[in-house]
């Protein structure tokens, strides 16, 4: 019984999905959208987030700013 619980807990921990999306704009009115999404667990999620953050940082370094979206 303990092994079954351990296997189920591990499976749930290593599976899932991630989705990130953000729109940025510059002073000229140009926009860029950074997005990343995928399934397959924690490792994939880490790489997706890293790529997403790289996109955001690169856009900001080129003068883009995050657009506030209404909730």
Backbone as CSV, one residue per row, in Angstrom:
resi,resn,N_x,N_y,N_z,CA_x,CA_y,CA_z,C_x,C_y,C_z
1,UNK,0.816,-1.195,0.000,0.000,0.000,0.000,0.860,1.259,0.000
2,UNK,1.957,1.241,0.776,2.842,2.402,0.824,3.461,2.671,-0.544
3,UNK,3.838,1.620,-1.265,4.436,1.789,-2.590,3.436,2.392,-3.572
4,UNK,2.204,1.976,-3.469,1.171,2.515,-4.360,0.998,4.010,-4.127
5,UNK,0.930,4.411,-2.890,0.791,5.830,-2.556,2.024,6.603,-3.026
6,UNK,3.181,6.029,-2.825,4.430,6.675,-3.245,4.467,6.850,-4.769
7,UNK,4.071,5.834,-5.506,4.063,5.893,-6.964,3.053,6.932,-7.454
8,UNK,1.879,6.959,-6.863,0.859,7.938,-7.252,1.342,9.358,-6.946
9,UNK,1.903,9.566,-5.776,2.394,10.895,-5.401,3.511,11.351,-6.333
10,UNK,4.425,10.456,-6.664,5.526,10.784,-7.576,4.999,11.108,-8.963
11,UNK,4.049,10.344,-9.432,3.459,10.584,-10.751,2.792,11.948,-10.814
12,UNK,2.058,12.304,-9.781,1.394,13.603,-9.743,2.396,14.744,-9.672
13,UNK,3.487,14.535,-8.971,4.518,15.553,-8.838,5.241,15.798,-10.159
14,UNK,5.450,14.754,-10.935,6.238,14.857,-12.161,5.405,15.118,-13.413
15,UNK,4.105,15.239,-13.283,3.267,15.526,-14.437,2.525,16.837,-14.217
16,UNK,2.044,17.377,-15.273,1.301,18.627,-15.158,1.460,19.441,-16.419
17,UNK,1.065,20.690,-16.338,1.210,21.566,-17.488,1.555,22.965,-17.000
18,UNK,2.117,23.734,-17.903,2.476,25.112,-17.593,2.109,25.982,-18.780
19,UNK,1.673,27.180,-18.488,1.314,28.109,-19.558,1.602,29.533,-19.097
20,UNK,2.383,30.244,-19.887,2.742,31.620,-19.573,2.496,32.468,-20.816
21,UNK,1.950,33.658,-20.627,1.725,34.565,-21.750,1.706,36.000,-21.237
22,UNK,2.453,36.871,-21.907,2.476,38.271,-21.536,2.713,39.114,-22.776
23,UNK,1.995,40.232,-22.868,2.140,41.156,-23.982,2.886,42.393,-23.500
24,UNK,3.832,42.828,-24.320,4.603,44.021,-24.014,4.470,44.993,-25.176
25,UNK,4.595,46.280,-24.885,4.489,47.306,-25.918,5.599,48.333,-25.741
26,UNK,5.942,49.024,-26.835,6.958,50.064,-26.736,6.333,51.428,-26.998
27,UNK,7.151,52.470,-26.978,6.650,53.841,-27.140,6.102,54.111,-28.541
28,UNK,6.454,53.272,-29.518,5.949,53.423,-30.886,4.604,52.726,-31.080
29,UNK,4.143,52.029,-30.056,2.880,51.300,-30.153,3.032,49.879,-30.684
30,UNK,4.264,49.457,-30.913,4.516,48.085,-31.369,4.346,47.141,-30.179
31,UNK,3.865,45.950,-30.452,3.689,44.977,-29.374,4.447,43.699,-29.680
32,UNK,4.756,42.999,-28.626,5.365,41.680,-28.721,4.710,40.812,-27.651
33,UNK,4.449,39.579,-27.984,3.852,38.649,-27.029,4.833,37.518,-26.754
34,UNK,5.141,37.345,-25.502,5.977,36.229,-25.067,5.044,35.178,-24.491
35,UNK,5.175,33.957,-24.970,4.348,32.893,-24.423,5.062,31.553,-24.502
36,UNK,4.720,30.702,-23.568,5.263,29.352,-23.525,4.234,28.466,-22.846
37,UNK,4.041,27.281,-23.379,3.131,26.339,-22.742,3.562,24.927,-23.083
38,UNK,3.229,24.027,-22.215,3.576,22.639,-22.456,3.116,21.746,-21.329
39,UNK,3.271,20.460,-21.558,2.904,19.439,-20.579,4.115,18.554,-20.368
40,UNK,4.135,17.810,-19.349,5.164,16.808,-19.105,5.984,17.046,-17.855
41,UNK,5.524,17.805,-16.927,6.143,17.803,-15.620,7.020,18.970,-15.261
42,UNK,7.666,18.800,-14.132,8.434,19.858,-13.504,9.603,20.314,-14.371
43,UNK,10.357,19.381,-14.928,11.536,19.749,-15.711,11.133,20.592,-16.916
44,UNK,10.110,20.164,-17.631,9.629,20.936,-18.769,9.159,22.305,-18.314
45,UNK,8.451,22.364,-17.207,7.975,23.628,-16.670,9.098,24.594,-16.341
46,UNK,10.191,24.075,-15.814,11.351,24.912,-15.486,11.937,25.516,-16.756
47,UNK,12.108,24.703,-17.795,12.660,25.208,-19.054,11.697,26.164,-19.754
48,UNK,10.400,25.894,-19.674,9.413,26.810,-20.246,9.491,28.169,-19.558
49,UNK,9.539,28.165,-18.248,9.599,29.418,-17.494,10.886,30.174,-17.808
50,UNK,11.989,29.463,-17.933,13.271,30.101,-18.235,13.212,30.775,-19.608
51,UNK,12.693,30.073,-20.609,12.560,30.646,-21.948,11.618,31.830,-21.959
52,UNK,10.520,31.739,-21.213,9.559,32.825,-21.107,10.216,34.049,-20.478
53,UNK,10.934,33.854,-19.384,11.620,34.968,-18.728,12.677,35.585,-19.633
54,UNK,13.373,34.768,-20.414,14.368,35.289,-21.359,13.698,36.183,-22.393
55,UNK,12.543,35.773,-22.886,11.788,36.570,-23.851,11.396,37.911,-23.240
56,UNK,10.878,37.895,-22.029,10.465,39.119,-21.338,11.663,40.045,-21.142
57,UNK,12.765,39.498,-20.659,13.955,40.310,-20.394,14.530,40.912,-21.672
58,UNK,14.534,40.149,-22.752,15.039,40.651,-24.029,14.148,41.783,-24.552
59,UNK,12.841,41.600,-24.459,11.910,42.642,-24.913,12.085,43.913,-24.077
60,UNK,12.238,43.768,-22.773,12.429,44.930,-21.908,13.729,45.653,-22.242
61,UNK,14.761,44.893,-22.582,16.039,45.521,-22.928,15.947,46.296,-24.242
62,UNK,14.929,45.991,-25.059,14.714,46.696,-26.315,13.676,47.813,-26.164
63,UNK,13.291,48.139,-24.932,12.403,49.257,-24.678,10.929,48.912,-24.542
64,UNK,10.604,47.647,-24.522,9.202,47.249,-24.354,8.849,47.226,-22.871
65,UNK,7.580,47.508,-22.583,7.087,47.458,-21.206,5.853,46.576,-21.158
66,UNK,5.636,45.960,-19.996,4.494,45.060,-19.840,3.180,45.835,-19.906
67,UNK,2.217,45.252,-20.572,0.883,45.836,-20.696,0.050,45.346,-19.523
68,UNK,-0.603,46.247,-18.828,-1.501,45.866,-17.735,-2.795,45.339,-18.356
69,UNK,-3.189,44.155,-17.958,-4.421,43.581,-18.472,-5.489,43.636,-17.392
70,UNK,-6.719,43.991,-17.767,-7.786,44.026,-16.765,-8.130,42.634,-16.274
71,UNK,-8.511,42.541,-15.019,-8.865,41.232,-14.445,-10.345,41.045,-14.418
